[in-house]
Amino acid sequence: MKKLDEQDLLDLKKEITDKKTKASELKGELKTLTDLLKNSYNSKTKEEAIKKLKELGKQIESFEKRIKKQTAELIEKYNL
């Protein structure tokens, strides 16, 4: 196994410092996203937010079907 010289140790120290900085940044991003889930979707977890998004998707599909049906009825009624 190779002995570590002073430069190797300095490089490792810098890499560790960089990783700590990146970890702090990611923790901040996680906090921001968690707050967004809580505020925008009134959800405490990712799973709750996903469930609510699926429910919203179903509502959108239902609205789209109603719009298409009503549009077809109007076209038929007014011979458009």
mmJSON file of the N, C-alpha and C atoms, coordinates in Angstrom:
{"data_MODEL":{"atom_site":{
"group_PDB":["ATOM","ATOM","ATOM","ATOM","ATOM","ATOM","ATOM","ATOM","ATOM","ATOM","ATOM","ATOM","ATOM","ATOM","ATOM","ATOM","ATOM","ATOM","ATOM","ATOM","ATOM","ATOM","ATOM","ATOM","ATOM","ATOM","ATOM","ATOM","ATOM","ATOM","ATOM","ATOM","ATOM","ATOM","ATOM","ATOM","ATOM","ATOM","ATOM","ATOM","ATOM","ATOM","ATOM","ATOM","ATOM","ATOM","ATOM","ATOM","ATOM","ATOM","ATOM","ATOM","ATOM","ATOM","ATOM","ATOM","ATOM","ATOM","ATOM","ATOM","ATOM","ATOM","ATOM","ATOM","ATOM","ATOM","ATOM","ATOM","ATOM","ATOM","ATOM","ATOM","ATOM","ATOM","ATOM","ATOM","ATOM","ATOM","ATOM","ATOM","ATOM","ATOM","ATOM","ATOM","ATOM","ATOM","ATOM","ATOM","ATOM","ATOM","ATOM","ATOM","ATOM","ATOM","ATOM","ATOM","ATOM","ATOM","ATOM","ATOM","ATOM","ATOM","ATOM","ATOM","ATOM","ATOM","ATOM","ATOM","ATOM","ATOM","ATOM","ATOM","ATOM","ATOM","ATOM","ATOM","ATOM","ATOM","ATOM","ATOM","ATOM","ATOM","ATOM","ATOM","ATOM","ATOM","ATOM","ATOM","ATOM","ATOM","ATOM","ATOM","ATOM","ATOM","ATOM","ATOM","ATOM","ATOM","ATOM","ATOM","ATOM","ATOM","ATOM","ATOM","ATOM","ATOM","ATOM","ATOM","ATOM","ATOM","ATOM","ATOM","ATOM","ATOM","ATOM","ATOM","ATOM","ATOM","ATOM","ATOM","ATOM","ATOM","ATOM","ATOM","ATOM","ATOM","ATOM","ATOM","ATOM","ATOM","ATOM","ATOM","ATOM","ATOM","ATOM","ATOM","ATOM","ATOM","ATOM","ATOM","ATOM","ATOM","ATOM","ATOM","ATOM","ATOM","ATOM","ATOM","ATOM","ATOM","ATOM","ATOM","ATOM","ATOM","ATOM","ATOM","ATOM","ATOM","ATOM","ATOM","ATOM","ATOM","ATOM","ATOM","ATOM","ATOM","ATOM","ATOM","ATOM","ATOM","ATOM","ATOM","ATOM","ATOM","ATOM","ATOM","ATOM","ATOM","ATOM","ATOM","ATOM","ATOM","ATOM","ATOM","ATOM","ATOM","ATOM","ATOM","ATOM","ATOM","ATOM","ATOM","ATOM","ATOM","ATOM","ATOM","ATOM","ATOM","ATOM","ATOM"],
"id":[1,2,3,4,5,6,7,8,9,10,11,12,13,14,15,16,17,18,19,20,21,22,23,24,25,26,27,28,29,30,31,32,33,34,35,36,37,38,39,40,41,42,43,44,45,46,47,48,49,50,51,52,53,54,55,56,57,58,59,60,61,62,63,64,65,66,67,68,69,70,71,72,73,74,75,76,77,78,79,80,81,82,83,84,85,86,87,88,89,90,91,92,93,94,95,96,97,98,99,100,101,102,103,104,105,106,107,108,109,110,111,112,113,114,115,116,117,118,119,120,121,122,123,124,125,126,127,128,129,130,131,132,133,134,135,136,137,138,139,140,141,142,143,144,145,146,147,148,149,150,151,152,153,154,155,156,157,158,159,160,161,162,163,164,165,166,167,168,169,170,171,172,173,174,175,176,177,178,179,180,181,182,183,184,185,186,187,188,189,190,191,192,193,194,195,196,197,198,199,200,201,202,203,204,205,206,207,208,209,210,211,212,213,214,215,216,217,218,219,220,221,222,223,224,225,226,227,228,229,230,231,232,233,234,235,236,237,238,239,240],
"type_symbol":["N","C","C","N","C","C","N","C","C","N","C","C","N","C","C","N","C","C","N","C","C","N","C","C","N","C","C","N","C","C","N","C","C","N","C","C","N","C","C","N","C","C","N","C","C","N","C","C","N","C","C","N","C","C","N","C","C","N","C","C","N","C","C","N","C","C","N","C","C","N","C","C","N","C","C","N","C","C","N","C","C","N","C","C","N","C","C","N","C","C","N","C","C","N","C","C","N","C","C","N","C","C","N","C","C","N","C","C","N","C","C","N","C","C","N","C","C","N","C","C","N","C","C","N","C","C","N","C","C","N","C","C","N","C","C","N","C","C","N","C","C","N","C","C","N","C","C","N","C","C","N","C","C","N","C","C","N","C","C","N","C","C","N","C","C","N","C","C","N","C","C","N","C","C","N","C","C","N","C","C","N","C","C","N","C","C","N","C","C","N","C","C","N","C","C","N","C","C","N","C","C","N","C","C","N","C","C","N","C","C","N","C","C","N","C","C","N","C","C","N","C","C","N","C","C","N","C","C","N","C","C","N","C","C","N","C","C","N","C","C"],
"label_atom_id":["N","CA","C","N","CA","C","N","CA","C","N","CA","C","N","CA","C","N","CA","C","N","CA","C","N","CA","C","N","CA","C","N","CA","C","N","CA","C","N","CA","C","N","CA","C","N","CA","C","N","CA","C","N","CA","C","N","CA","C","N","CA","C","N","CA","C","N","CA","C","N","CA","C","N","CA","C","N","CA","C","N","CA","C","N","CA","C","N","CA","C","N","CA","C","N","CA","C","N","CA","C","N","CA","C","N","CA","C","N","CA","C","N","CA","C","N","CA","C","N","CA","C","N","CA","C","N","CA","C","N","CA","C","N","CA","C","N","CA","C","N","CA","C","N","CA","C","N","CA","C","N","CA","C","N","CA","C","N","CA","C","N","CA","C","N","CA","C","N","CA","C","N","CA","C","N","CA","C","N","CA","C","N","CA","C","N","CA","C","N","CA","C","N","CA","C","N","CA","C","N","CA","C","N","CA","C","N","CA","C","N","CA","C","N","CA","C","N","CA","C","N","CA","C","N","CA","C","N","CA","C","N","CA","C","N","CA","C","N","CA","C","N","CA","C","N","CA","C","N","CA","C","N","CA","C","N","CA","C","N","CA","C","N","CA","C","N","CA","C","N","CA","C","N","CA","C","N","CA","C"],
"label_alt_id":[null,null,null,null,null,null,null,null,null,null,null,null,null,null,null,null,null,null,null,null,null,null,null,null,null,null,null,null,null,null,null,null,null,null,null,null,null,null,null,null,null,null,null,null,null,null,null,null,null,null,null,null,null,null,null,null,null,null,null,null,null,null,null,null,null,null,null,null,null,null,null,null,null,null,null,null,null,null,null,null,null,null,null,null,null,null,null,null,null,null,null,null,null,null,null,null,null,null,null,null,null,null,null,null,null,null,null,null,null,null,null,null,null,null,null,null,null,null,null,null,null,null,null,null,null,null,null,null,null,null,null,null,null,null,null,null,null,null,null,null,null,null,null,null,null,null,null,null,null,null,null,null,null,null,null,null,null,null,null,null,null,null,null,null,null,null,null,null,null,null,null,null,null,null,null,null,null,null,null,null,null,null,null,null,null,null,null,null,null,null,null,null,null,null,null,null,null,null,null,null,null,null,null,null,null,null,null,null,null,null,null,null,null,null,null,null,null,null,null,null,null,null,null,null,null,null,null,null,null,null,null,null,null,null,null,null,null,null,null,null],
"label_comp_id":["MET","MET","MET","LYS","LYS","LYS","LYS","LYS","LYS","LEU","LEU","LEU","ASP","ASP","ASP","GLU","GLU","GLU","GLN","GLN","GLN","ASP","ASP","ASP","LEU","LEU","LEU","LEU","LEU","LEU","ASP","ASP","ASP","LEU","LEU","LEU","LYS","LYS","LYS","LYS","LYS","LYS","GLU","GLU","GLU","ILE","ILE","ILE","THR","THR","THR","ASP","ASP","ASP","LYS","LYS","LYS","LYS","LYS","LYS","THR","THR","THR","LYS","LYS","LYS","ALA","ALA","ALA","SER","SER","SER","GLU","GLU","GLU","LEU","LEU","LEU","LYS","LYS","LYS","GLY","GLY","GLY","GLU","GLU","GLU","LEU","LEU","LEU","LYS","LYS","LYS","THR","THR","THR","LEU","LEU","LEU","THR","THR","THR","ASP","ASP","ASP","LEU","LEU","LEU","LEU","LEU","LEU","LYS","LYS","LYS","ASN","ASN","ASN","SER","SER","SER","TYR","TYR","TYR","ASN","ASN","ASN","SER","SER","SER","LYS","LYS","LYS","THR","THR","THR","LYS","LYS","LYS","GLU","GLU","GLU","GLU","GLU","GLU","ALA","ALA","ALA","ILE","ILE","ILE","LYS","LYS","LYS","LYS","LYS","LYS","LEU","LEU","LEU","LYS","LYS","LYS","GLU","GLU","GLU","LEU","LEU","LEU","GLY","GLY","GLY","LYS","LYS","LYS","GLN","GLN","GLN","ILE","ILE","ILE","GLU","GLU","GLU","SER","SER","SER","PHE","PHE","PHE","GLU","GLU","GLU","LYS","LYS","LYS","ARG","ARG","ARG","ILE","ILE","ILE","LYS","LYS","LYS","LYS","LYS","LYS","GLN","GLN","GLN","THR","THR","THR","ALA","ALA","ALA","GLU","GLU","GLU","LEU","LEU","LEU","ILE","ILE","ILE","GLU","GLU","GLU","LYS","LYS","LYS","TYR","TYR","TYR","ASN","ASN","ASN","LEU","LEU","LEU"],
"label_asym_id":["A","A","A","A","A","A","A","A","A","A","A","A","A","A","A","A","A","A","A","A","A","A","A","A","A","A","A","A","A","A","A","A","A","A","A","A","A","A","A","A","A","A","A","A","A","A","A","A","A","A","A","A","A","A","A","A","A","A","A","A","A","A","A","A","A","A","A","A","A","A","A","A","A","A","A","A","A","A","A","A","A","A","A","A","A","A","A","A","A","A","A","A","A","A","A","A","A","A","A","A","A","A","A","A","A","A","A","A","A","A","A","A","A","A","A","A","A","A","A","A","A","A","A","A","A","A","A","A","A","A","A","A","A","A","A","A","A","A","A","A","A","A","A","A","A","A","A","A","A","A","A","A","A","A","A","A","A","A","A","A","A","A","A","A","A","A","A","A","A","A","A","A","A","A","A","A","A","A","A","A","A","A","A","A","A","A","A","A","A","A","A","A","A","A","A","A","A","A","A","A","A","A","A","A","A","A","A","A","A","A","A","A","A","A","A","A","A","A","A","A","A","A","A","A","A","A","A","A","A","A","A","A","A","A","A","A","A","A","A","A"],
"label_entity_id":["1","1","1","1","1","1","1","1","1","1","1","1","1","1","1","1","1","1","1","1","1","1","1","1","1","1","1","1","1","1","1","1","1","1","1","1","1","1","1","1","1","1","1","1","1","1","1","1","1","1","1","1","1","1","1","1","1","1","1","1","1","1","1","1","1","1","1","1","1","1","1","1","1","1","1","1","1","1","1","1","1","1","1","1","1","1","1","1","1","1","1","1","1","1","1","1","1","1","1","1","1","1","1","1","1","1","1","1","1","1","1","1","1","1","1","1","1","1","1","1","1","1","1","1","1","1","1","1","1","1","1","1","1","1","1","1","1","1","1","1","1","1","1","1","1","1","1","1","1","1","1","1","1","1","1","1","1","1","1","1","1","1","1","1","1","1","1","1","1","1","1","1","1","1","1","1","1","1","1","1","1","1","1","1","1","1","1","1","1","1","1","1","1","1","1","1","1","1","1","1","1","1","1","1","1","1","1","1","1","1","1","1","1","1","1","1","1","1","1","1","1","1","1","1","1","1","1","1","1","1","1","1","1","1","1","1","1","1","1","1"],
"label_seq_id":[1,1,1,2,2,2,3,3,3,4,4,4,5,5,5,6,6,6,7,7,7,8,8,8,9,9,9,10,10,10,11,11,11,12,12,12,13,13,13,14,14,14,15,15,15,16,16,16,17,17,17,18,18,18,19,19,19,20,20,20,21,21,21,22,22,22,23,23,23,24,24,24,25,25,25,26,26,26,27,27,27,28,28,28,29,29,29,30,30,30,31,31,31,32,32,32,33,33,33,34,34,34,35,35,35,36,36,36,37,37,37,38,38,38,39,39,39,40,40,40,41,41,41,42,42,42,43,43,43,44,44,44,45,45,45,46,46,46,47,47,47,48,48,48,49,49,49,50,50,50,51,51,51,52,52,52,53,53,53,54,54,54,55,55,55,56,56,56,57,57,57,58,58,58,59,59,59,60,60,60,61,61,61,62,62,62,63,63,63,64,64,64,65,65,65,66,66,66,67,67,67,68,68,68,69,69,69,70,70,70,71,71,71,72,72,72,73,73,73,74,74,74,75,75,75,76,76,76,77,77,77,78,78,78,79,79,79,80,80,80],
"pdbx_PDB_ins_code":[null,null,null,null,null,null,null,null,null,null,null,null,null,null,null,null,null,null,null,null,null,null,null,null,null,null,null,null,null,null,null,null,null,null,null,null,null,null,null,null,null,null,null,null,null,null,null,null,null,null,null,null,null,null,null,null,null,null,null,null,null,null,null,null,null,null,null,null,null,null,null,null,null,null,null,null,null,null,null,null,null,null,null,null,null,null,null,null,null,null,null,null,null,null,null,null,null,null,null,null,null,null,null,null,null,null,null,null,null,null,null,null,null,null,null,null,null,null,null,null,null,null,null,null,null,null,null,null,null,null,null,null,null,null,null,null,null,null,null,null,null,null,null,null,null,null,null,null,null,null,null,null,null,null,null,null,null,null,null,null,null,null,null,null,null,null,null,null,null,null,null,null,null,null,null,null,null,null,null,null,null,null,null,null,null,null,null,null,null,null,null,null,null,null,null,null,null,null,null,null,null,null,null,null,null,null,null,null,null,null,null,null,null,null,null,null,null,null,null,null,null,null,null,null,null,null,null,null,null,null,null,null,null,null,null,null,null,null,null,null],
"Cartn_x":[0.84,0.0,0.886,0.493,1.278,1.164,2.275,2.276,1.707,0.96,0.395,1.394,1.655,2.538,1.682,2.33,1.629,0.585,0.915,-0.028,-1.25,-1.033,-2.157,-3.104,-2.524,-3.344,-4.102,-3.45,-4.117,-5.254,-5.021,-6.063,-7.254,-6.972,-8.052,-8.823,-8.089,-8.737,-9.676,-9.204,-10.039,-11.269,-11.071,-12.196,-13.231,-12.766,-13.683,-14.44,-13.742,-14.382,-15.429,-15.074,-16.018,-17.256,-17.059,-18.19,-19.078,-18.475,-19.258,-20.096,-19.491,-20.209,-21.38,-21.13,-22.191,-23.311,-22.946,-23.949,-24.808,-24.201,-24.959,-25.909,-25.427,-26.281,-27.471,-27.222,-28.306,-29.306,-28.824,-29.74,-30.638,-30.051,-30.833,-31.884,-31.507,-32.463,-33.585,-33.227,-34.231,-35.204,-34.693,-35.559,-36.487,-35.96,-36.773,-37.882,-37.54,-38.537,-39.567,-39.129,-40.055,-41.032,-40.518,-41.391,-42.374,-41.906,-42.777,-43.9,-43.572,-44.607,-45.647,-45.171,-46.084,-46.976,-46.373,-47.12,-47.975,-47.445,-48.168,-49.19,-48.851,-49.729,-50.278,-49.989,-50.437,-50.088,-48.868,-48.407,-47.165,-47.074,-45.903,-44.853,-45.29,-44.344,-44.49,-43.489,-43.514,-44.689,-44.948,-46.028,-47.389,-47.599,-48.858,-49.0,-47.916,-47.956,-48.263,-47.646,-47.9,-49.355,-49.893,-51.3,-52.21,-51.918,-52.742,-52.614,-51.405,-51.225,-51.99,-52.021,-52.794,-54.285,-54.756,-56.168,-56.481,-55.577,-55.779,-55.788,-54.937,-54.912,-56.238,-56.818,-58.124,-59.209,-59.138,-60.113,-59.98,-58.751,-58.517,-59.092,-58.845,-59.397,-60.919,-61.518,-62.974,-63.486,-62.827,-63.221,-63.069,-61.976,-61.763,-62.877,-63.279,-64.365,-65.666,-65.961,-67.188,-67.165,-66.012,-65.892,-66.108,-65.488,-65.655,-67.115,-67.755,-69.157,-70.051,-69.85,-70.678,-70.406,-69.17,-68.84,-69.555,-69.521,-70.201,-71.701,-72.273,-73.715,-74.035,-73.181,-73.404,-73.283,-72.296,-72.117,-73.342,-73.84,-75.034,-76.262,-76.428,-77.601,-77.676,-76.535,-76.517,-75.977,-75.842,-75.349,-74.073,-73.12,-71.841,-70.889],
"Cartn_y":[-1.187,0.0,1.253,2.207,3.437,4.303,4.865,5.811,7.138,7.769,9.068,10.154,10.995,12.126,13.338,14.448,15.656,16.11,16.043,16.479,15.576,14.265,13.328,13.662,13.965,14.31,15.615,16.581,17.852,17.642,16.788,16.48,15.797,14.86,14.185,15.158,16.059,17.056,17.936,18.361,19.19,18.405,17.148,16.319,16.154,15.941,15.807,17.106,18.223,19.539,19.77,19.428,19.577,18.713,17.484,16.57,17.089,17.656,18.226,19.398,20.223,21.369,20.887,19.888,19.34,18.737,18.042,17.454,18.549,19.64,20.759,21.36,21.512,22.039,21.124,19.819,18.866,18.861,19.025,19.115,20.343,21.454,22.667,22.474,21.799,21.516,20.613,19.61,18.709,19.476,20.378,21.193,22.047,22.649,23.481,22.65,21.473,20.619,20.108,19.786,19.338,20.456,21.669,22.818,23.042,22.868,23.02,21.989,20.753,19.713,20.107,20.589,20.955,22.116,23.13,24.347,24.224,23.632,23.569,22.446,21.318,20.151,19.731,20.521,20.21,18.759,18.376,17.003,17.01,16.006,15.885,14.968,14.095,13.151,13.153,12.604,12.472,11.6,10.553,9.628,10.331,11.187,11.941,12.857,13.512,14.419,13.646,12.485,11.658,11.229,10.835,10.423,11.58,12.776,13.936,14.279,14.158,14.428,13.423,12.17,11.164,11.493,11.918,12.307,13.489,14.46,15.613,15.177,14.222,13.692,13.058,12.32,11.691,12.755,13.808,14.892,15.56,15.78,16.398,15.521,14.216,13.292,13.361,13.419,13.5,14.788,15.903,17.181,17.138,16.539,16.45,15.639,14.54,13.716,14.512,15.246,16.049,17.116,17.761,18.813,18.227,17.08,16.443,16.062,15.502,15.087,16.295,17.346,18.532,19.224,19.195,19.771,19.002,17.674,16.838,17.115,17.282,17.577,18.919,19.912,21.228,21.159,20.42,20.273,19.615,18.589,17.886,18.788,19.484,20.306,21.46,22.065,23.258,22.952,21.681,21.28,22.001,22.011,22.714,21.836],
"Cartn_z":[0.0,0.0,0.0,-0.805,-0.96,0.291,0.7,1.815,1.334,2.186,1.832,2.169,1.187,1.465,1.841,2.066,2.517,1.5,0.223,-0.819,-0.868,-0.711,-0.684,0.465,1.623,2.787,2.568,1.954,1.65,0.652,-0.331,-1.314,-0.646,0.256,0.989,1.87,2.511,3.367,2.53,1.357,0.477,0.021,-0.341,-0.791,0.324,1.54,2.677,2.904,2.823,2.994,1.911,0.666,-0.447,-0.226,0.239,0.478,1.599,2.638,3.737,3.241,2.394,1.824,0.975,0.141,-0.725,0.129,1.202,2.089,2.717,3.113,3.679,2.662,1.421,0.357,0.112,0.082,-0.157,0.993,2.217,3.36,3.226,2.755,2.538,1.459,0.376,-0.693,-0.198,0.591,1.146,2.027,2.835,3.704,2.854,1.798,0.914,0.264,-0.238,-0.889,0.106,1.309,2.35,2.698,2.828,3.102,1.959,0.723,-0.443,-0.41,-0.067,0.049,1.089,2.228,3.299,2.896,2.273,1.958,0.699,-0.341,-1.604,-1.654,-1.07,-1.159,0.19,1.225,2.579,2.916,2.575,2.779,3.66,4.493,5.353,4.747,3.851,3.252,1.737,1.091,-0.365,-0.786,-0.016,-0.347,-0.324,0.684,0.754,-0.46,-0.843,-1.997,-3.274,-3.432,-4.621,-4.664,-3.529,-3.459,-3.879,-3.365,-3.717,-5.204,-5.752,-7.177,-8.03,-7.606,-8.345,-8.29,-7.113,-6.983,-7.897,-7.944,-8.832,-10.292,-10.64,-12.001,-12.371,-11.44,-11.683,-11.867,-11.059,-11.196,-12.562,-13.003,-14.308,-15.414,-15.336,-16.331,-16.351,-15.177,-15.085,-15.734,-15.45,-16.049,-17.562,-18.045,-19.488,-20.154,-19.537,-20.087,-20.13,-19.053,-19.022,-20.097,-20.281,-21.291,-22.684,-22.961,-24.272,-24.507,-23.474,-23.597,-23.856,-23.082,-23.24,-24.572,-25.02,-26.327,-27.437,-27.331,-28.341,-28.33,-27.139,-27.047,-27.698,-27.475,-28.082,-29.604,-30.078,-31.528,-32.138,-31.478,-31.996,-31.919,-30.798,-30.593,-31.583,-31.877,-32.733,-34.136,-34.462,-35.79,-36.201,-35.337,-35.619,-36.376],
"occupancy":[1.0,1.0,1.0,1.0,1.0,1.0,1.0,1.0,1.0,1.0,1.0,1.0,1.0,1.0,1.0,1.0,1.0,1.0,1.0,1.0,1.0,1.0,1.0,1.0,1.0,1.0,1.0,1.0,1.0,1.0,1.0,1.0,1.0,1.0,1.0,1.0,1.0,1.0,1.0,1.0,1.0,1.0,1.0,1.0,1.0,1.0,1.0,1.0,1.0,1.0,1.0,1.0,1.0,1.0,1.0,1.0,1.0,1.0,1.0,1.0,1.0,1.0,1.0,1.0,1.0,1.0,1.0,1.0,1.0,1.0,1.0,1.0,1.0,1.0,1.0,1.0,1.0,1.0,1.0,1.0,1.0,1.0,1.0,1.0,1.0,1.0,1.0,1.0,1.0,1.0,1.0,1.0,1.0,1.0,1.0,1.0,1.0,1.0,1.0,1.0,1.0,1.0,1.0,1.0,1.0,1.0,1.0,1.0,1.0,1.0,1.0,1.0,1.0,1.0,1.0,1.0,1.0,1.0,1.0,1.0,1.0,1.0,1.0,1.0,1.0,1.0,1.0,1.0,1.0,1.0,1.0,1.0,1.0,1.0,1.0,1.0,1.0,1.0,1.0,1.0,1.0,1.0,1.0,1.0,1.0,1.0,1.0,1.0,1.0,1.0,1.0,1.0,1.0,1.0,1.0,1.0,1.0,1.0,1.0,1.0,1.0,1.0,1.0,1.0,1.0,1.0,1.0,1.0,1.0,1.0,1.0,1.0,1.0,1.0,1.0,1.0,1.0,1.0,1.0,1.0,1.0,1.0,1.0,1.0,1.0,1.0,1.0,1.0,1.0,1.0,1.0,1.0,1.0,1.0,1.0,1.0,1.0,1.0,1.0,1.0,1.0,1.0,1.0,1.0,1.0,1.0,1.0,1.0,1.0,1.0,1.0,1.0,1.0,1.0,1.0,1.0,1.0,1.0,1.0,1.0,1.0,1.0,1.0,1.0,1.0,1.0,1.0,1.0,1.0,1.0,1.0,1.0,1.0,1.0,1.0,1.0,1.0,1.0,1.0,1.0],
"B_iso_or_equiv":[0.0,0.0,0.0,0.0,0.0,0.0,0.0,0.0,0.0,0.0,0.0,0.0,0.0,0.0,0.0,0.0,0.0,0.0,0.0,0.0,0.0,0.0,0.0,0.0,0.0,0.0,0.0,0.0,0.0,0.0,0.0,0.0,0.0,0.0,0.0,0.0,0.0,0.0,0.0,0.0,0.0,0.0,0.0,0.0,0.0,0.0,0.0,0.0,0.0,0.0,0.0,0.0,0.0,0.0,0.0,0.0,0.0,0.0,0.0,0.0,0.0,0.0,0.0,0.0,0.0,0.0,0.0,0.0,0.0,0.0,0.0,0.0,0.0,0.0,0.0,0.0,0.0,0.0,0.0,0.0,0.0,0.0,0.0,0.0,0.0,0.0,0.0,0.0,0.0,0.0,0.0,0.0,0.0,0.0,0.0,0.0,0.0,0.0,0.0,0.0,0.0,0.0,0.0,0.0,0.0,0.0,0.0,0.0,0.0,0.0,0.0,0.0,0.0,0.0,0.0,0.0,0.0,0.0,0.0,0.0,0.0,0.0,0.0,0.0,0.0,0.0,0.0,0.0,0.0,0.0,0.0,0.0,0.0,0.0,0.0,0.0,0.0,0.0,0.0,0.0,0.0,0.0,0.0,0.0,0.0,0.0,0.0,0.0,0.0,0.0,0.0,0.0,0.0,0.0,0.0,0.0,0.0,0.0,0.0,0.0,0.0,0.0,0.0,0.0,0.0,0.0,0.0,0.0,0.0,0.0,0.0,0.0,0.0,0.0,0.0,0.0,0.0,0.0,0.0,0.0,0.0,0.0,0.0,0.0,0.0,0.0,0.0,0.0,0.0,0.0,0.0,0.0,0.0,0.0,0.0,0.0,0.0,0.0,0.0,0.0,0.0,0.0,0.0,0.0,0.0,0.0,0.0,0.0,0.0,0.0,0.0,0.0,0.0,0.0,0.0,0.0,0.0,0.0,0.0,0.0,0.0,0.0,0.0,0.0,0.0,0.0,0.0,0.0,0.0,0.0,0.0,0.0,0.0,0.0,0.0,0.0,0.0,0.0,0.0,0.0],
"pdbx_formal_charge":[null,null,null,null,null,null,null,null,null,null,null,null,null,null,null,null,null,null,null,null,null,null,null,null,null,null,null,null,null,null,null,null,null,null,null,null,null,null,null,null,null,null,null,null,null,null,null,null,null,null,null,null,null,null,null,null,null,null,null,null,null,null,null,null,null,null,null,null,null,null,null,null,null,null,null,null,null,null,null,null,null,null,null,null,null,null,null,null,null,null,null,null,null,null,null,null,null,null,null,null,null,null,null,null,null,null,null,null,null,null,null,null,null,null,null,null,null,null,null,null,null,null,null,null,null,null,null,null,null,null,null,null,null,null,null,null,null,null,null,null,null,null,null,null,null,null,null,null,null,null,null,null,null,null,null,null,null,null,null,null,null,null,null,null,null,null,null,null,null,null,null,null,null,null,null,null,null,null,null,null,null,null,null,null,null,null,null,null,null,null,null,null,null,null,null,null,null,null,null,null,null,null,null,null,null,null,null,null,null,null,null,null,null,null,null,null,null,null,null,null,null,null,null,null,null,null,null,null,null,null,null,null,null,null,null,null,null,null,null,null],
"auth_seq_id":[1,1,1,2,2,2,3,3,3,4,4,4,5,5,5,6,6,6,7,7,7,8,8,8,9,9,9,10,10,10,11,11,11,12,12,12,13,13,13,14,14,14,15,15,15,16,16,16,17,17,17,18,18,18,19,19,19,20,20,20,21,21,21,22,22,22,23,23,23,24,24,24,25,25,25,26,26,26,27,27,27,28,28,28,29,29,29,30,30,30,31,31,31,32,32,32,33,33,33,34,34,34,35,35,35,36,36,36,37,37,37,38,38,38,39,39,39,40,40,40,41,41,41,42,42,42,43,43,43,44,44,44,45,45,45,46,46,46,47,47,47,48,48,48,49,49,49,50,50,50,51,51,51,52,52,52,53,53,53,54,54,54,55,55,55,56,56,56,57,57,57,58,58,58,59,59,59,60,60,60,61,61,61,62,62,62,63,63,63,64,64,64,65,65,65,66,66,66,67,67,67,68,68,68,69,69,69,70,70,70,71,71,71,72,72,72,73,73,73,74,74,74,75,75,75,76,76,76,77,77,77,78,78,78,79,79,79,80,80,80],
"auth_comp_id":["MET","MET","MET","LYS","LYS","LYS","LYS","LYS","LYS","LEU","LEU","LEU","ASP","ASP","ASP","GLU","GLU","GLU","GLN","GLN","GLN","ASP","ASP","ASP","LEU","LEU","LEU","LEU","LEU","LEU","ASP","ASP","ASP","LEU","LEU","LEU","LYS","LYS","LYS","LYS","LYS","LYS","GLU","GLU","GLU","ILE","ILE","ILE","THR","THR","THR","ASP","ASP","ASP","LYS","LYS","LYS","LYS","LYS","LYS","THR","THR","THR","LYS","LYS","LYS","ALA","ALA","ALA","SER","SER","SER","GLU","GLU","GLU","LEU","LEU","LEU","LYS","LYS","LYS","GLY","GLY","GLY","GLU","GLU","GLU","LEU","LEU","LEU","LYS","LYS","LYS","THR","THR","THR","LEU","LEU","LEU","THR","THR","THR","ASP","ASP","ASP","LEU","LEU","LEU","LEU","LEU","LEU","LYS","LYS","LYS","ASN","ASN","ASN","SER","SER","SER","TYR","TYR","TYR","ASN","ASN","ASN","SER","SER","SER","LYS","LYS","LYS","THR","THR","THR","LYS","LYS","LYS","GLU","GLU","GLU","GLU","GLU","GLU","ALA","ALA","ALA","ILE","ILE","ILE","LYS","LYS","LYS","LYS","LYS","LYS","LEU","LEU","LEU","LYS","LYS","LYS","GLU","GLU","GLU","LEU","LEU","LEU","GLY","GLY","GLY","LYS","LYS","LYS","GLN","GLN","GLN","ILE","ILE","ILE","GLU","GLU","GLU","SER","SER","SER","PHE","PHE","PHE","GLU","GLU","GLU","LYS","LYS","LYS","ARG","ARG","ARG","ILE","ILE","ILE","LYS","LYS","LYS","LYS","LYS","LYS","GLN","GLN","GLN","THR","THR","THR","ALA","ALA","ALA","GLU","GLU","GLU","LEU","LEU","LEU","ILE","ILE","ILE","GLU","GLU","GLU","LYS","LYS","LYS","TYR","TYR","TYR","ASN","ASN","ASN","LEU","LEU","LEU"],
"auth_asym_id":["A","A","A","A","A","A","A","A","A","A","A","A","A","A","A","A","A","A","A","A","A","A","A","A","A","A","A","A","A","A","A","A","A","A","A","A","A","A","A","A","A","A","A","A","A","A","A","A","A","A","A","A","A","A","A","A","A","A","A","A","A","A","A","A","A","A","A","A","A","A","A","A","A","A","A","A","A","A","A","A","A","A","A","A","A","A","A","A","A","A","A","A","A","A","A","A","A","A","A","A","A","A","A","A","A","A","A","A","A","A","A","A","A","A","A","A","A","A","A","A","A","A","A","A","A","A","A","A","A","A","A","A","A","A","A","A","A","A","A","A","A","A","A","A","A","A","A","A","A","A","A","A","A","A","A","A","A","A","A","A","A","A","A","A","A","A","A","A","A","A","A","A","A","A","A","A","A","A","A","A","A","A","A","A","A","A","A","A","A","A","A","A","A","A","A","A","A","A","A","A","A","A","A","A","A","A","A","A","A","A","A","A","A","A","A","A","A","A","A","A","A","A","A","A","A","A","A","A","A","A","A","A","A","A","A","A","A","A","A","A"],
"auth_atom_id":["N","CA","C","N","CA","C","N","CA","C","N","CA","C","N","CA","C","N","CA","C","N","CA","C","N","CA","C","N","CA","C","N","CA","C","N","CA","C","N","CA","C","N","CA","C","N","CA","C","N","CA","C","N","CA","C","N","CA","C","N","CA","C","N","CA","C","N","CA","C","N","CA","C","N","CA","C","N","CA","C","N","CA","C","N","CA","C","N","CA","C","N","CA","C","N","CA","C","N","CA","C","N","CA","C","N","CA","C","N","CA","C","N","CA","C","N","CA","C","N","CA","C","N","CA","C","N","CA","C","N","CA","C","N","CA","C","N","CA","C","N","CA","C","N","CA","C","N","CA","C","N","CA","C","N","CA","C","N","CA","C","N","CA","C","N","CA","C","N","CA","C","N","CA","C","N","CA","C","N","CA","C","N","CA","C","N","CA","C","N","CA","C","N","CA","C","N","CA","C","N","CA","C","N","CA","C","N","CA","C","N","CA","C","N","CA","C","N","CA","C","N","CA","C","N","CA","C","N","CA","C","N","CA","C","N","CA","C","N","CA","C","N","CA","C","N","CA","C","N","CA","C","N","CA","C","N","CA","C","N","CA","C","N","CA","C","N","CA","C","N","CA","C","N","CA","C","N","CA","C"],
"pdbx_PDB_model_num":[1,1,1,1,1,1,1,1,1,1,1,1,1,1,1,1,1,1,1,1,1,1,1,1,1,1,1,1,1,1,1,1,1,1,1,1,1,1,1,1,1,1,1,1,1,1,1,1,1,1,1,1,1,1,1,1,1,1,1,1,1,1,1,1,1,1,1,1,1,1,1,1,1,1,1,1,1,1,1,1,1,1,1,1,1,1,1,1,1,1,1,1,1,1,1,1,1,1,1,1,1,1,1,1,1,1,1,1,1,1,1,1,1,1,1,1,1,1,1,1,1,1,1,1,1,1,1,1,1,1,1,1,1,1,1,1,1,1,1,1,1,1,1,1,1,1,1,1,1,1,1,1,1,1,1,1,1,1,1,1,1,1,1,1,1,1,1,1,1,1,1,1,1,1,1,1,1,1,1,1,1,1,1,1,1,1,1,1,1,1,1,1,1,1,1,1,1,1,1,1,1,1,1,1,1,1,1,1,1,1,1,1,1,1,1,1,1,1,1,1,1,1,1,1,1,1,1,1,1,1,1,1,1,1,1,1,1,1,1,1]
}}}
